[in-house]
């Protein structure tokens, strides 16, 4: 072994010290001879093999250097270590198709592991923006690693944004003025719905709409030489999404398709079943092709309010239409035909439907007659108009402005295994309305209005359409009763794929919500704001830990409505009615006035989407907990164990409330402030949860007509408990506000 290393060293030294006076030809010949006929060396282990391999590579490099010298080139002779350093240096700040000199937008991120991988490779993320559709709270609940990745991104200078939809990201206040070299969407997916499989045609259409909306937005956010990258499975049924065609429809063309290797991105975690990458997984690389539409300019000024929607000089757009049934003896009509007949003309109207003409004729045969009447009266009738994209998808509509935009009883579709109160279906309705409001905002004249006819009872009042409109820049100016008898022969239809021709129930509270781009006070004839102590009918109110619901019923009677209220109890419905018989009548009254009543709600977990999906998505102006109590034990209230139980209950309540409170909202806790109740230290508990005391006022039960406090629990449940001499209402708000 020792002889081998010494011989190798001698040969290396000879090569490194070539006599500079020798001719090039003699050097080449000697090198060739040595390279072609090397001295046989027995290789006994991997160490000697590696040394010999490096020796041969060095000889080959020497040959190339000598040849270049002979051709008259200036060549700097570099060692292997020098070359390795240069290679490492050149690869810094680059990973696959991306480098740190590019401005990169990543959308639809799951746990942000892909973004974090790029940022770590670049060593900086100052030119990166990473977005997610989820709120920050929802994201952190879904993905355990998200918090770490987000912190790493922000530490490296990345802008991280939540609640950014790919359809309208162009109009996001943080993104609207930005341009990017790369826009990346990894494994796009419109969502998982348990009754539907990936092969279901409807779900495939949902994915296609998601991608089309993304391409249209992204194409307007690219720099001139920019690219859009979509990682996507290319096997069945994912290849049915036709992303190349969708990209072409958005003015983009395919410039490359390469294998997606998950191993190229260390630390990336697949967050969805759609991300199961196999040998067929291929991302598409798409280039911008100058077919961008210019963005809409929005102007807002103070218009004089116009009442109604019947003036012939107004332009109308109605979306989407659900037509009548021709088998009825009396001719049914849609909203569009009813208005057209009332006007005697429809030249100022545009009526649209999501269905194609063939589908509409098959599902609702009487639509043929209505469309014939509308066109005869001069109406423009359009098919296959999606409310999400109506401001950009159809060239006939995109340049129009309207005085009234009408959407009667919007619905995202019917599924046999989903009920209207299911979280998944409510979420779909909210997505539909959010897209509609954003599109309508662009099509509305300065003094125009958007009218939405909608049921205002449970579960439809959980859609929060006022909040959705406000996010789109539209404000509620009036809410009036929707009366079908005002529209002669109007017949509402379910539409969709299931029992399309059937009518749907209006319920007891159908309303027409009127929205305007400008904030205006509600009309004097409309619903007026009503107050009782600290609570208003304009507040969104959550009441927790209710006993017999007499406090909630008192507020509802004062407001003359409970559509702005959610009332909860820890007990099941059967247990509550057994322990507190008076609760049954109060709950019936609340529900008849539009209140959402929920049972089995634990205040410790009410903000968890996995436990209470509908409730956890809501935000409130007031959250009320009257005289919280952890239960009655066979011990006195001043015992440390009992006090600790009460403190644990309040600590959990404050932490949950913190997540469900609007920015200007308040948490109200009615509580005795004498011994031993003042040992609960509720101010300190609220502080620990991120809340701060803003006021402490006397609680006067006489101000709440009909309110009866109950012990609850399992011991003498229906008895009242003493309020003592010092009952107070503690008011807390967010520390940040």
C-alpha positions in Angstrom: 0.0 0.0 0.0 2.8 2.4 0.9 4.6 1.8 -2.5 1.4 2.6 -4.4 0.9 6.0 -2.8 4.5 7.0 -3.3 4.4 6.0 -7.0 1.2 7.9 -7.4 2.6 11.0 -5.7 5.7 11.0 -8.0 3.6 10.8 -11.1 1.4 13.6 -10.0 4.4 15.8 -9.2 5.9 15.1 -12.6 2.7 16.2 -14.3 2.3 19.4 -12.2 5.9 20.4 -13.0 6.0 19.9 -16.7 9.1 21.4 -18.2 8.0 24.7 -19.7 10.7 24.6 -22.3 9.4 21.4 -23.9 7.5 21.6 -27.1 3.7 21.2 -27.1 4.0 18.2 -29.5 6.3 16.2 -27.2 4.0 16.9 -24.2 0.9 15.8 -26.1 2.5 12.7 -27.3 3.8 11.7 -23.9 0.5 12.5 -22.3 -1.4 10.4 -24.9 1.0 7.5 -24.5 0.6 7.6 -20.7 -3.2 7.9 -20.9 -3.7 5.2 -23.5 -1.4 2.7 -21.9 -1.5 3.3 -18.2 0.6 1.2 -15.9 -1.5 -1.7 -14.6 -2.1 -1.2 -10.9 -4.0 -3.8 -8.9 -7.0 -2.3 -7.3 -7.7 -3.9 -3.9 -10.2 -1.5 -2.3 -12.5 1.5 -3.1 -9.9 4.1 -1.8 -7.3 3.1 -4.4 -10.0 3.0 -7.1 -11.1 6.6 -6.3 -7.5 7.9 -6.4 -6.9 6.3 -9.7 -10.1 7.7 -11.1 -9.2 11.2 -10.0 -5.7 10.7 -11.5 -7.1 9.8 -14.9 -9.5 12.7 -14.9 -6.6 15.1 -14.1 -4.6 13.7 -17.0 -7.6 14.1 -19.4 -8.0 17.7 -18.3 -4.2 18.3 -18.8 -4.6 17.0 -22.4 -7.4 19.6 -23.1 -5.4 22.4 -21.6 -2.4 21.5 -23.7 -4.5 21.3 -26.9 -6.0 24.7 -26.2 -2.5 26.2 -25.6 -1.4 24.8 -29.0 -4.4 26.5 -30.7 -3.3 29.9 -29.3 -5.8 30.2 -26.4 -4.9 31.7 -23.1 -5.8 29.1 -20.5 -5.5 29.3 -16.8 -4.6 26.0 -15.3 -7.0 25.2 -12.4 -6.9 22.4 -9.8 -9.9 20.2 -9.2 -10.7 21.9 -6.0 -10.9 25.3 -7.8 -13.3 23.8 -10.3 -15.6 22.4 -7.6 -15.6 25.9 -5.8 -16.7 27.6 -9.1 -19.4 25.0 -9.7 -20.8 25.5 -6.2 -20.6 29.3 -6.6 -22.5 29.2 -9.9 -25.3 27.0 -8.4 -25.9 29.3 -5.4 -29.4 31.0 -5.5 -30.8 28.6 -8.1 -33.2 25.6 -7.8 -34.6 23.9 -10.9 -36.5 26.5 -12.9 -36.1 29.3 -10.3 -33.4 31.7 -9.1 -33.3 34.5 -6.7 -33.0 37.2 -9.4 -36.6 36.4 -10.5 -39.7 38.0 -8.9 -41.9 35.0 -8.0 -45.5 34.7 -6.9 -46.7 31.4 -5.4 -50.4 30.9 -5.1 -52.6 28.2 -3.5 -49.9 27.3 -1.0 -50.7 24.5 1.5 -48.2 24.5 4.4 -45.9 26.9 2.5 -43.2 24.2 2.4 -42.6 24.7 -1.3 -42.1 28.5 -0.8 -39.8 27.8 2.1 -37.8 25.4 0.0 -37.2 28.1 -2.7 -36.4 30.7 -0.1 -33.8 28.5 1.7 -32.2 27.7 -1.7 -32.0 31.4 -2.6 -30.8 32.5 0.8 -33.4 35.3 0.5 -37.1 35.8 -0.2 -37.3 39.5 -0.7 -38.5 39.0 -4.3 -41.1 36.4 -3.4 -44.8 36.6 -2.5 -46.6 33.4 -1.2 -50.4 33.3 -0.8 -53.0 30.9 0.6 -56.8 30.8 0.2 -57.2 30.0 3.9 -57.3 32.4 6.8 -54.2 32.3 9.0 -56.1 30.6 11.8 -57.5 27.9 9.6 -54.2 27.3 7.9 -52.4 26.8 11.2 -55.1 24.3 12.3 -54.8 22.3 9.1 -51.0 22.1 8.8 -48.7 21.5 11.8 -45.6 22.7 9.9 -47.2 25.9 8.4 -46.2 28.1 11.3 -42.5 27.2 11.1 -42.5 27.7 7.3 -44.3 31.0 7.4 -41.9 32.3 10.1 -38.9 31.2 8.0 -40.3 32.9 4.9 -41.0 36.2 6.7 -37.5 36.1 8.3 -36.0 35.9 4.8 -38.2 38.8 3.6 -41.1 37.0 1.8 -44.5 38.7 1.7 -47.0 36.1 3.0 -50.7 36.8 2.3 -53.8 34.9 3.4 -57.4 34.8 2.0 -56.2 35.3 -1.6 -58.3 33.6 -4.3 -56.7 32.9 -7.6 -59.7 34.3 -9.5 -59.4 37.8 -8.2 -55.8 38.0 -6.9 -55.3 40.7 -9.6 -57.5 43.0 -7.5 -56.0 42.2 -4.1 -54.8 45.5 -2.5 -51.3 44.0 -1.9 -50.9 42.5 -5.3 -52.7 44.8 -7.8 -49.6 46.8 -8.7 -47.1 44.0 -8.9 -45.6 42.2 -11.9 -43.8 38.8 -11.7 -41.3 36.8 -13.7 -42.7 33.5 -12.4 -46.2 32.6 -11.1 -46.4 29.1 -9.6 -49.5 27.1 -8.8 -48.7 23.6 -7.5 -51.3 20.9 -7.9 -54.4 23.2 -8.2 -57.6 21.7 -6.7 -61.1 23.1 -6.3 -61.7 21.2 -3.0 -62.7 17.7 -1.8 -66.4 16.9 -1.5 -67.0 13.4 0.0 -70.1 12.5 -2.2 -68.2 13.3 -5.4 -65.2 11.4 -6.9 -62.5 13.0 -9.0 -64.0 11.4 -12.1 -67.3 13.2 -11.5 -68.0 15.5 -14.4 -69.2 18.3 -12.1 -66.1 18.2 -10.1 -63.9 18.3 -13.2 -65.8 21.4 -14.3 -65.1 23.0 -10.9 -61.4 22.3 -11.4 -61.5 23.8 -14.9 -63.2 26.9 -13.7 -60.6 27.3 -11.0 -57.7 27.0 -13.5 -59.3 29.3 -16.1 -59.8 32.0 -13.4 -56.2 31.5 -12.3 -54.8 31.8 -15.9 -56.8 34.9 -16.6 -55.7 36.7 -13.5 -52.1 35.4 -13.7 -51.7 36.5 -17.3 -52.3 40.1 -16.3 -49.7 39.9 -13.5 -46.7 38.7 -15.6 -43.7 40.7 -16.8 -43.2 40.7 -20.5 -40.9 37.6 -20.5 -42.6 35.9 -17.6 -43.9 32.4 -17.2 -46.7 30.6 -15.4 -45.8 27.2 -13.9 -48.5 24.7 -13.0 -47.6 21.4 -11.4 -50.2 18.9 -12.3 -50.9 15.2 -12.6 -51.2 14.1 -16.2 -53.0 10.8 -15.7 -56.7 10.0 -15.6 -58.9 11.7 -14.5 -56.7 14.8 -14.1 -55.9 15.0 -17.8 -59.6 15.6 -18.3 -59.1 19.2 -17.0 -57.5 20.2 -20.3 -55.2 22.8 -18.8 -53.4 23.5 -22.1 -56.8 24.5 -23.7 -57.7 26.6 -20.7 -54.4 28.4 -20.9 -55.0 29.1 -24.6 -58.4 30.5 -23.8 -56.7 32.9 -21.4 -54.3 34.1 -24.0 -51.3 31.8 -23.1 -49.4 29.2 -24.9 -47.5 26.1 -23.8 -43.7 26.5 -24.1 -42.5 23.5 -22.2 -43.5 20.4 -20.2 -41.0 18.8 -17.9 -41.0 16.1 -15.2 -41.8 17.2 -11.7 -39.3 15.6 -9.3 -40.4 16.1 -5.7 -36.8 15.2 -4.6 -35.6 18.5 -6.3 -37.4 20.4 -3.6 -36.2 19.3 -0.1 -38.7 19.6 2.7 -41.7 20.0 0.4 -44.8 18.1 1.8 -47.8 17.1 -0.3 -50.8 18.6 1.5 -53.6 17.0 -0.6 -54.4 13.7 -2.0 -54.3 15.3 -5.4 -50.6 15.8 -4.9 -49.8 12.1 -5.1 -47.0 12.4 -7.6 -46.3 9.4 -9.7 -44.3 8.7 -12.9 -47.0 10.5 -14.9 -46.9 13.8 -13.0 -46.0 16.6 -15.4 -46.1 20.4 -14.7 -46.8 22.8 -17.5 -44.7 25.9 -18.2 -46.7 28.6 -19.9 -45.6 31.9 -21.5 -47.5 35.2 -21.7 -48.8 35.9 -25.2 -50.0 39.6 -25.1 -53.7 38.8 -25.0 -54.3 40.6 -21.7 -57.4 42.6 -21.1 -56.8 45.9 -19.3 -57.9 46.2 -15.7 -61.3 47.8 -14.8 -61.2 51.3 -13.3 -63.6 51.7 -10.4 -65.1 55.2 -9.7 -67.2 55.9 -6.7 -69.2 59.2 -6.1 -72.3 60.2 -4.1 -75.3 59.4 -6.3 -78.9 60.3 -5.6 -80.7 57.1 -4.6 -83.1 55.7 -7.2 -85.8 53.5 -5.8 -86.9 50.3 -7.4 -85.8 48.7 -10.6 -88.5 49.5 -13.1 -87.4 52.6 -14.9 -87.1 51.9 -18.7 -84.0 54.1 -19.0 -82.1 51.7 -16.7 -80.0 48.9 -18.0 -80.5 45.6 -16.2 -78.6 42.4 -15.9 -80.1 39.3 -14.3 -78.1 36.2 -13.4 -78.6 33.2 -13.7 -82.3 32.6 -14.7 -84.3 29.6 -13.5 -87.2 29.3 -15.8 -90.8 27.9 -15.5 -92.7 24.7 -16.3 -94.6 24.6 -19.6 -97.0 21.9 -18.3 -98.7 24.3 -16.0 -102.0 25.7 -17.4 -101.2 29.2 -16.3 -98.1 30.4 -18.0 -95.2 30.8 -15.5 -92.6 33.4 -16.1 -89.1 34.2 -14.9 -88.1 37.5 -13.3 -86.8 38.7 -16.7 -90.0 38.1 -18.6 -92.1 39.5 -15.8 -90.1 42.8 -15.9 -90.1 42.9 -19.7 -93.9 42.5 -19.9 -94.2 45.2 -17.2 -92.0 47.6 -19.2 -93.5 46.7 -22.6 -89.9 46.5 -23.8 -86.7 44.7 -22.9 -84.2 46.7 -25.0 -82.6 47.9 -21.8 -82.1 44.4 -20.4 -79.6 41.6 -20.4 -80.6 38.1 -19.0 -78.1 35.3 -18.5 -78.0 31.7 -17.5 -75.2 29.4 -16.4 -76.6 26.5 -18.5 -76.1 26.0 -22.2 -79.1 26.4 -24.4 -79.4 22.7 -24.9 -79.2 21.9 -21.2 -81.7 24.6 -20.3 -84.2 23.4 -22.9 -83.9 19.8 -21.5 -84.1 20.8 -17.8 -86.7 23.5 -18.0 -88.7 23.2 -21.3 -90.8 26.4 -20.7 -87.6 28.5 -21.0 -87.9 28.4 -24.8 -91.1 30.4 -24.7 -89.7 32.9 -22.2 -86.5 33.4 -24.2 -88.6 33.9 -27.3 -90.6 36.6 -25.5 -87.5 38.3 -24.2 -85.8 38.5 -27.6 -89.0 39.6 -29.3 -89.0 42.6 -26.8 -85.4 43.4 -27.5 -83.6 41.6 -24.6 -80.0 40.3 -25.0 -80.1 36.7 -23.7 -76.8 35.0 -23.0 -76.0 31.3 -22.0 -73.1 29.8 -20.1 -72.3 32.9 -18.1 -70.6 32.2 -14.8 -71.2 34.9 -12.3 -67.5 34.7 -11.2 -66.3 35.8 -14.6 -69.2 37.7 -16.1 -67.1 41.0 -15.9 -64.4 39.5 -18.2 -65.5 36.3 -19.9 -68.1 37.6 -22.4 -67.2 40.3 -24.9 -70.8 41.5 -25.1 -71.0 42.2 -21.4 -67.5 43.3 -20.5 -67.8 46.9 -21.7 -71.4 47.4 -20.4 -72.4 49.3 -17.2 -75.7 48.6 -15.4 -78.1 50.5 -13.1 -79.4 47.3 -11.5 -77.8 43.8 -11.3 -80.3 41.2 -10.0 -79.6 37.8 -8.6 -82.7 36.0 -7.2 -82.1 33.3 -4.7 -78.5 32.3 -5.5 -77.6 28.7 -5.0 -74.4 26.8 -5.6 -76.2 23.5 -6.4 -77.9 20.6 -4.8 -76.2 17.3 -3.7 -78.2 14.4 -2.3 -75.8 13.7 0.6 -75.3 17.4 1.6 -77.9 19.3 3.6 -78.2 23.1 3.5 -76.8 23.4 7.0 -73.7 21.4 6.2 -70.5 23.4 6.3 -69.3 22.3 2.9 -72.4 23.5 1.1 -72.5 26.8 3.0 -68.9 27.4 2.0 -69.8 26.7 -1.7 -72.7 29.2 -1.5 -70.3 31.8 0.0 -67.7 31.3 -2.7 -70.5 31.7 -5.3 -71.7 35.0 -3.8 -68.3 36.3 -3.2 -67.4 35.9 -6.9 -70.8 37.4 -8.0 -70.3 40.5 -5.8 -66.7 41.1 -7.1 -67.9 40.8 -10.8 -70.9 42.9 -10.2 -68.8 45.7 -8.7 -67.0 46.1 -12.0 -70.2 46.1 -14.1 -72.1 48.6 -11.9 -72.6 52.3 -12.8 -71.7 54.9 -10.2 -75.2 55.2 -8.9 -76.2 51.6 -9.5 -77.4 48.9 -7.1 -77.0 45.2 -6.8 -80.2 43.4 -5.7 -80.0 39.9 -4.2 -83.3 38.1 -3.2 -82.4 35.7 -0.4 -83.9 33.8 2.5 -83.0 35.4 5.8 -83.7 32.4 8.1 -81.5 29.5 9.2 -79.3 28.2 7.7 -79.4 30.8 4.9 -78.6 33.6 7.3 -75.2 31.9 8.0 -74.0 32.8 4.5 -73.1 36.3 5.7 -74.0 38.0 2.4 -73.6 41.5 3.9 -70.0 40.7 4.8 -69.3 39.1 1.4 -70.6 42.2 -0.3 -68.6 44.6 1.9 -65.4 42.8 1.0 -66.2 43.4 -2.7 -66.8 47.1 -2.0 -70.6 47.0 -1.9 -72.6 48.2 1.1 -76.1 47.4 2.3 -78.4 50.4 1.8 -81.8 48.7 2.2 -83.4 45.4 3.1 -87.0 44.8 2.2 -89.5 41.9 2.2 -89.5 40.0 -1.1 -93.1 39.5 -2.2 -93.6 37.0 -5.1 -97.1 38.4 -5.6 -95.5 41.7 -6.8 -94.2 39.8 -9.9 -97.3 38.3 -11.7 -96.9 34.7 -12.7 -93.4 34.5 -11.4 -92.4 30.9 -10.7 -89.2 30.1 -8.9 -87.3 26.9 -9.9 -84.6 24.8 -8.2 -82.5 24.6 -11.3 -79.3 22.5 -10.9 -79.3 18.8 -11.9 -81.7 17.4 -9.3 -85.4 18.1 -9.7 -84.7 21.1 -11.8 -88.3 21.9 -12.5 -89.5 21.8 -8.8 -90.1 25.0 -6.9 -88.1 25.8 -3.8 -89.5 27.2 -0.5 -89.2 30.9 0.2 -89.4 30.3 3.9 -90.8 32.9 6.3 -88.1 35.5 5.7 -87.4 36.1 2.0 -85.7 39.5 1.6 -84.3 41.6 -1.1 -80.9 42.9 -0.1 -79.9 46.1 -1.9 -76.2 47.0 -2.2 -74.5 50.1 -3.5 -70.8 51.0 -4.1 -71.2 53.9 -1.7 -72.0 53.6 2.0 -75.5 55.2 2.5 -77.7 55.2 5.6 -80.6 52.7 5.5 -83.8 54.2 4.1 -86.2 55.5 6.8 -88.8 53.0 5.7 -86.4 50.1 6.0 -85.2 48.2 9.1 -84.1 50.8 11.7 -81.4 50.1 14.2 -82.7 49.2 17.6 -80.8 49.1 21.0 -81.1 47.5 24.3 -78.4 48.5 26.8 -75.0 47.6 25.1 -76.5 45.7 22.2 -77.8 46.8 18.8 -79.7 45.1 16.0 -76.8 46.0 13.7 -74.4 43.9 15.8 -73.6 40.3 15.0 -74.1 38.7 18.4 -73.0 35.4 19.8 -74.5 34.3 23.2 -72.8 31.3 24.8 -73.6 29.2 27.9 -77.3 30.1 27.7 -79.6 28.6 30.4 -83.3 28.7 29.3 -82.5 31.2 26.5 -84.5 33.9 28.2 -81.7 36.5 27.8 -81.4 35.8 24.0 -85.2 36.0 23.7 -85.2 39.3 25.4 -82.7 40.8 22.9 -84.6 39.3 20.0 -87.9 40.9 21.2 -86.1 44.3 21.6 -84.6 44.0 18.0 -87.9 42.6 16.6 -85.6 40.2 14.8 -82.9 37.6 15.7 -81.3 37.2 12.3 -78.2 38.8 13.6 -77.9 36.4 16.6 -76.4 33.0 17.4 -77.3 31.4 20.7 -75.6 28.3 22.1 -75.8 25.9 25.1 -73.6 23.1 26.4 -76.6 20.8 26.8 -78.2 18.6 24.2 -81.7 19.5 23.1 -83.4 16.6 25.1 -81.4 17.4 28.3 -82.1 21.1 28.1 -85.9 20.6 27.7 -85.9 18.1 30.6 -83.9 20.4 33.0 -85.3 23.8 31.9 -88.8 23.4 30.4 -89.2 27.1 29.7 -86.3 26.9 27.2 -88.4 25.2 24.6 -90.8 28.1 24.1 -87.9 30.6 24.1 -86.0 28.6 21.5 -89.1 28.4 19.2 -89.5 32.2 19.5 -85.8 32.8 18.6 -85.9 30.4 15.6 -89.1 32.0 14.3 -87.3 35.4 14.3 -84.2 34.0 12.5 -81.8 33.1 15.3 -79.4 30.3 14.9 -79.6 28.0 18.0 -76.9 25.5 18.6 -76.7 22.7 21.2 -73.7 20.8 22.6 -71.4 23.8 22.1 -68.3 23.8 24.4 -66.9 27.3 24.8 -63.4 25.9 25.0 -63.5 24.6 21.4 -66.2 26.7 19.7 -63.5 28.3 17.4 -62.3 24.9 16.2 -63.5 24.2 12.6 -63.2 20.5 13.2 -65.7 20.6 16.1 -68.1 23.4 15.0 -67.4 24.1 11.2 -70.3 26.6 10.7 -69.8 28.5 14.0 -66.0 28.7 13.7 -66.1 30.5 10.4 -68.2 33.4 11.8 -67.0 36.7 13.2 -69.0 38.7 15.8 -69.3 42.3 17.0 -70.4 41.0 20.5 -69.8 37.7 22.3 -71.8 37.4 25.5 -71.3 35.0 28.4 -73.6 35.7 31.3 -72.5 34.4 34.7 -70.1 31.6 33.6 -69.9 28.6 35.9 -68.0 25.3 35.6 -70.6 23.3 37.5 -71.8 22.7 41.0 -69.7 20.4 43.3 -70.2 19.3 46.8 -67.7 21.9 47.9 -68.0 25.6 48.7 -67.3 28.2 46.0 -64.3 29.5 48.0 -62.4 26.2 47.8 -59.2 26.5 45.6 -60.2 23.4 43.5 -63.5 24.9 42.5 -62.0 28.3 41.8 -59.4 26.7 39.5 -62.2 24.9 37.6 -63.9 28.2 37.0 -60.7 29.9 35.9 -59.9 27.0 33.4 -63.4 27.5 31.9 -63.0 31.2 31.4 -59.5 30.9 30.1 -60.7 28.5 27.3 -63.6 30.8 26.6 -61.4 33.9 26.2 -59.0 32.1 23.9 -61.8 30.9 21.6 -63.5 34.3 21.6 -60.3 36.0 20.6 -60.4 34.1 17.3 -64.1 34.8 16.6 -64.1 38.5 17.3 -64.2 41.2 14.7 -61.6 43.9 14.8 -63.8 46.4 16.6 -65.7 43.7 18.5 -66.2 43.2 22.3 -66.5 40.3 24.7 -69.0 40.8 27.5 -68.9 38.7 30.6 -71.6 39.3 33.3 -70.0 38.2 36.7 -70.3 38.8 40.4 -67.5 41.0 41.7 -67.6 40.1 45.4 -65.9 37.3 47.4 -65.1 34.6 46.4 -66.0 35.3 42.7 -63.4 38.2 42.5 -60.7 35.6 43.1 -61.4 34.2 39.6 -59.1 37.0 38.2 -61.0 37.3 35.0 -59.1 40.4 33.9 -55.8 38.5 34.1 -57.3 35.5 32.2 -58.5 37.8 29.4 -55.1 39.5 29.2 -53.4 36.2 28.7 -55.8 35.5 25.8 -55.0 38.8 24.1 -57.9 40.8 25.3 -58.0 44.0 27.4 -60.6 45.4 29.8 -62.2 48.6 28.4 -65.1 49.1 30.7 -66.8 47.6 33.8 -70.5 48.5 34.4 -73.3 47.4 36.7 -75.4 44.5 35.4 -79.1 45.3 36.0 -81.3 42.3 35.3 -84.4 44.6 35.4 -83.2 46.1 32.1 -83.8 42.7 30.4 -87.5 42.0 30.5 -88.3 38.3 30.8 -84.7 37.4 31.7 -84.5 34.6 34.3 -81.1 33.4 35.5 -80.8 29.6 36.0 -78.4 27.4 37.9 -78.1 24.9 35.1 -76.0 21.8 35.7 -77.5 18.6 37.1 -78.4 19.9 40.6 -81.6 22.0 41.0 -81.1 23.1 37.4 -84.3 25.2 37.2 -83.5 27.3 40.3 -82.3 30.8 40.1 -78.9 31.7 41.7 -78.3 34.9 43.7 -76.6 37.7 41.8 -75.3 39.3 45.0 -74.8 43.0 45.5 -72.0 43.5 42.9 -72.9 42.0 39.5 -70.9 43.6 36.8 -70.6 43.4 33.0 -66.9 43.2 32.1 -66.2 44.5 28.6 -63.1 43.4 26.8 -61.7 44.2 23.3 -58.7 43.0 21.3 -55.4 44.5 22.5 -54.5 45.5 18.9 -57.6 47.7 18.6 
